[in-house]
Amino acid sequence: MKLTRIAAPAIALAVLAGCAREGDLNLEGGVGISAVRSACPIVGVPQYLGDITLFTGAQQTANAIDVTATITNVRATCTENETDIVTEITFDVLARRTQTAQARQVVLPYFVTTVQGGTAVTAKRVSRVAVDFAAGAERAQTRGGGTAVVSRAAATIPADIREQLTRRRRAGDTDAAVDPLTVPAVREAVQRATFEALVGFQLTDEQLKYNATR
Protein backbone atom coordinates (compact mmCIF):
# COMPACT_ATOMS: atom_id res chain seq x y z
CA MET A 1 0.00 0.00 0.00
CA LYS A 2 1.44 3.34 -1.08
CA LEU A 3 1.17 6.21 1.39
CA THR A 4 1.45 9.94 1.34
CA ARG A 5 3.46 10.18 4.52
CA ILE A 6 4.57 12.78 6.98
CA ALA A 7 7.28 10.37 8.08
CA ALA A 8 9.86 8.09 6.46
CA PRO A 9 9.02 4.81 4.66
CA ALA A 10 8.04 1.90 6.88
CA ILE A 11 10.74 -0.59 6.00
CA ALA A 12 13.45 1.91 6.63
CA LEU A 13 11.91 1.25 10.03
CA ALA A 14 15.10 0.60 11.93
CA VAL A 15 16.50 3.95 10.99
CA LEU A 16 13.56 6.24 11.72
CA ALA A 17 14.20 9.51 13.46
CA GLY A 18 11.88 11.57 15.61
CA CYS A 19 9.90 10.82 18.74
CA ALA A 20 13.05 9.21 20.03
CA ARG A 21 13.23 8.07 23.62
CA GLU A 22 15.77 6.60 25.96
CA GLY A 23 16.60 3.06 24.93
CA ASP A 24 15.96 3.53 21.21
CA LEU A 25 18.61 2.34 18.77
CA ASN A 26 21.36 4.93 18.52
CA LEU A 27 24.86 4.01 17.38
CA GLU A 28 27.83 6.28 16.98
CA GLY A 29 30.61 3.96 15.78
CA GLY A 30 31.50 0.67 14.22
CA VAL A 31 29.97 -0.87 11.12
CA GLY A 32 26.22 -1.38 10.94
CA ILE A 33 23.09 0.64 11.66
CA SER A 34 23.79 4.15 12.89
CA ALA A 35 20.47 5.81 13.55
CA VAL A 36 17.57 6.36 15.90
CA ARG A 37 14.47 4.20 15.70
CA SER A 38 11.20 5.75 16.75
CA ALA A 39 8.56 3.78 18.60
CA CYS A 40 5.94 6.23 17.33
CA PRO A 41 3.78 5.04 14.42
CA ILE A 42 4.44 6.35 10.95
CA VAL A 43 1.58 8.70 10.04
CA GLY A 44 0.26 9.08 6.53
CA VAL A 45 -2.60 9.02 4.04
CA PRO A 46 -3.06 5.85 1.94
CA GLN A 47 -2.91 6.25 -1.81
CA TYR A 48 -6.34 7.02 -3.37
CA LEU A 49 -7.95 7.66 0.05
CA GLY A 50 -6.96 11.29 0.52
CA ASP A 51 -9.59 12.65 -1.90
CA ILE A 52 -13.34 12.27 -2.25
CA THR A 53 -15.65 13.30 -5.08
CA LEU A 54 -19.43 13.58 -4.80
CA PHE A 55 -21.61 13.64 -7.91
CA THR A 56 -25.05 15.07 -8.57
CA GLY A 57 -26.28 11.80 -10.05
CA ALA A 58 -25.22 8.31 -11.05
CA GLN A 59 -22.88 9.51 -13.80
CA GLN A 60 -19.27 9.97 -12.68
CA THR A 61 -18.35 12.60 -15.24
CA ALA A 62 -16.74 16.01 -14.93
CA ASN A 63 -20.05 17.71 -15.68
CA ALA A 64 -21.72 15.84 -12.82
CA ILE A 65 -19.23 16.71 -10.08
CA ASP A 66 -20.93 18.21 -7.04
CA VAL A 67 -18.25 18.45 -4.33
CA THR A 68 -14.57 17.53 -4.14
CA ALA A 69 -12.51 17.41 -0.96
CA THR A 70 -8.92 16.67 -0.03
CA ILE A 71 -7.19 15.75 3.23
CA THR A 72 -4.06 17.84 3.71
CA ASN A 73 -1.75 19.30 6.37
CA VAL A 74 -1.68 16.07 8.36
CA ARG A 75 0.03 16.60 11.71
CA ALA A 76 0.77 14.22 14.56
CA THR A 77 1.84 14.44 18.18
CA CYS A 78 3.23 11.28 19.77
CA THR A 79 3.34 10.72 23.53
CA GLU A 80 3.67 7.61 25.64
CA ASN A 81 2.85 6.30 29.07
CA GLU A 82 3.76 3.10 30.89
CA THR A 83 1.63 0.89 28.64
CA ASP A 84 0.75 2.74 25.43
CA ILE A 85 2.05 5.02 22.72
CA VAL A 86 -0.63 7.59 21.88
CA THR A 87 -0.63 9.54 18.61
CA GLU A 88 -2.98 12.50 18.22
CA ILE A 89 -3.61 13.25 14.56
CA THR A 90 -5.10 16.42 13.08
CA PHE A 91 -5.66 17.37 9.46
CA ASP A 92 -7.38 19.93 7.27
CA VAL A 93 -10.11 19.20 4.75
CA LEU A 94 -10.18 21.53 1.74
CA ALA A 95 -13.44 21.33 -0.20
CA ARG A 96 -14.81 22.83 -3.38
CA ARG A 97 -18.33 22.77 -4.85
CA THR A 98 -19.84 23.58 -8.22
CA GLN A 99 -23.21 25.03 -7.14
CA THR A 100 -22.53 28.05 -4.95
CA ALA A 101 -25.81 29.93 -4.62
CA GLN A 102 -26.98 28.63 -1.24
CA ALA A 103 -25.26 28.03 2.07
CA ARG A 104 -24.72 24.31 2.51
CA GLN A 105 -23.20 21.77 4.87
CA VAL A 106 -21.54 18.63 3.50
CA VAL A 107 -20.70 15.78 5.89
CA LEU A 108 -17.83 13.52 4.85
CA PRO A 109 -16.83 10.19 6.46
CA TYR A 110 -13.19 9.53 7.31
CA PHE A 111 -11.23 6.89 9.20
CA VAL A 112 -8.21 6.62 11.45
CA THR A 113 -6.70 3.16 11.44
CA THR A 114 -3.67 1.50 13.02
CA VAL A 115 -1.67 -1.00 10.95
CA GLN A 116 1.00 -3.35 12.30
CA GLY A 117 3.80 -4.70 10.14
CA GLY A 118 2.49 -3.07 7.00
CA THR A 119 -0.56 -5.35 6.59
CA ALA A 120 -2.43 -6.14 9.83
CA VAL A 121 -5.16 -3.67 10.81
CA THR A 122 -5.24 -3.60 14.62
CA ALA A 123 -7.79 -0.80 15.09
CA LYS A 124 -10.07 1.37 12.98
CA ARG A 125 -12.51 4.13 13.80
CA VAL A 126 -14.81 5.86 11.33
CA SER A 127 -15.84 9.45 12.08
CA ARG A 128 -17.39 12.33 10.16
CA VAL A 129 -16.35 15.87 9.46
CA ALA A 130 -18.72 18.68 8.44
CA VAL A 131 -17.74 21.24 5.81
CA ASP A 132 -19.81 24.45 5.85
CA PHE A 133 -20.06 26.49 2.65
CA ALA A 134 -21.24 30.06 3.00
CA ALA A 135 -23.77 31.37 0.49
CA GLY A 136 -21.91 32.22 -2.71
CA ALA A 137 -18.71 30.50 -1.59
CA GLU A 138 -17.06 27.98 -3.88
CA ARG A 139 -14.52 26.78 -1.31
CA ALA A 140 -14.59 25.84 2.36
CA GLN A 141 -12.20 24.39 4.88
CA THR A 142 -12.48 22.51 8.16
CA ARG A 143 -10.36 20.41 10.47
CA GLY A 144 -10.63 16.79 11.57
CA GLY A 145 -8.69 14.53 13.84
CA GLY A 146 -8.35 11.24 15.63
CA THR A 147 -6.24 9.16 17.97
CA ALA A 148 -4.16 6.03 17.39
CA VAL A 149 -3.12 3.96 20.39
CA VAL A 150 -0.38 1.33 20.15
CA SER A 151 0.77 -1.05 22.86
CA ARG A 152 4.22 -0.02 23.99
CA ALA A 153 5.16 -3.68 24.39
CA ALA A 154 4.11 -4.48 20.82
CA ALA A 155 6.14 -1.54 19.47
CA THR A 156 9.28 -2.58 21.34
CA ILE A 157 11.89 -4.66 19.54
CA PRO A 158 12.82 -7.80 21.55
CA ALA A 159 16.11 -7.60 23.44
CA ASP A 160 17.84 -10.33 21.41
CA ILE A 161 16.93 -8.60 18.15
CA ARG A 162 18.09 -5.26 19.51
CA GLU A 163 21.43 -6.85 20.36
CA GLN A 164 21.85 -8.03 16.78
CA LEU A 165 20.98 -4.58 15.48
CA THR A 166 23.16 -2.57 17.84
CA ARG A 167 26.22 -4.81 18.15
CA ARG A 168 29.23 -3.03 16.74
CA ARG A 169 30.76 -4.75 13.75
CA ARG A 170 34.32 -3.93 12.88
CA ALA A 171 36.45 -4.65 9.84
CA GLY A 172 37.61 -8.24 9.99
CA ASP A 173 34.49 -9.58 11.72
CA THR A 174 32.92 -12.43 9.77
CA ASP A 175 29.62 -10.54 9.57
CA ALA A 176 31.09 -7.05 9.21
CA ALA A 177 29.50 -6.50 5.80
CA VAL A 178 26.15 -8.10 6.68
CA ASP A 179 23.21 -5.76 7.13
CA PRO A 180 21.29 -7.24 10.10
CA LEU A 181 18.01 -6.29 8.43
CA THR A 182 18.76 -8.86 5.71
CA VAL A 183 18.43 -11.62 8.33
CA PRO A 184 14.80 -12.82 8.05
CA ALA A 185 14.22 -13.21 11.80
CA VAL A 186 15.57 -9.73 12.49
CA ARG A 187 13.65 -8.11 9.67
CA GLU A 188 10.39 -9.80 10.68
CA ALA A 189 10.79 -8.80 14.34
CA VAL A 190 11.45 -5.18 13.42
CA GLN A 191 8.50 -5.19 11.04
CA ARG A 192 6.18 -6.60 13.72
CA ALA A 193 7.23 -3.76 16.03
CA THR A 194 6.52 -1.13 13.37
CA PHE A 195 3.12 0.57 13.26
CA GLU A 196 1.40 3.04 10.98
CA ALA A 197 -1.41 5.44 11.87
CA LEU A 198 -3.37 6.13 8.69
CA VAL A 199 -6.08 8.67 7.95
CA GLY A 200 -8.25 8.86 4.86
CA PHE A 201 -11.78 9.24 3.55
CA GLN A 202 -14.10 6.28 4.07
CA LEU A 203 -14.94 5.69 0.42
CA THR A 204 -17.49 3.48 -1.26
CA ASP A 205 -16.23 0.95 -3.78
CA GLU A 206 -17.31 3.25 -6.61
CA GLN A 207 -15.55 6.25 -5.08
CA LEU A 208 -12.35 4.26 -4.63
CA LYS A 209 -12.52 3.01 -8.22
CA TYR A 210 -12.99 6.57 -9.44
CA ASN A 211 -9.93 7.77 -7.53
CA ALA A 212 -7.80 4.88 -8.79
CA THR A 213 -8.71 5.26 -12.45
CA ARG A 214 -9.24 8.97 -13.08
Secondary structure, DSSP 8 states (H G I E B T S, - for coil): --EEESS--GGGGGG--SS--TTS----SSBS--S----S-EEEEETT-SEEEEESSS--SGGGEEEEEEEEEEEEEEEE-SSEEEEEEEEEEEEEES--SS-EEEEEEEEEEEEETTTEEEEEEEEEEEEEE-TT-SEEEEEEEEEEEEETTTTS--HHHHHHHHS-B-TTSTTTT--GGGSHHHHHHHHHT-EEEEEEE---HHHHHHHHH-
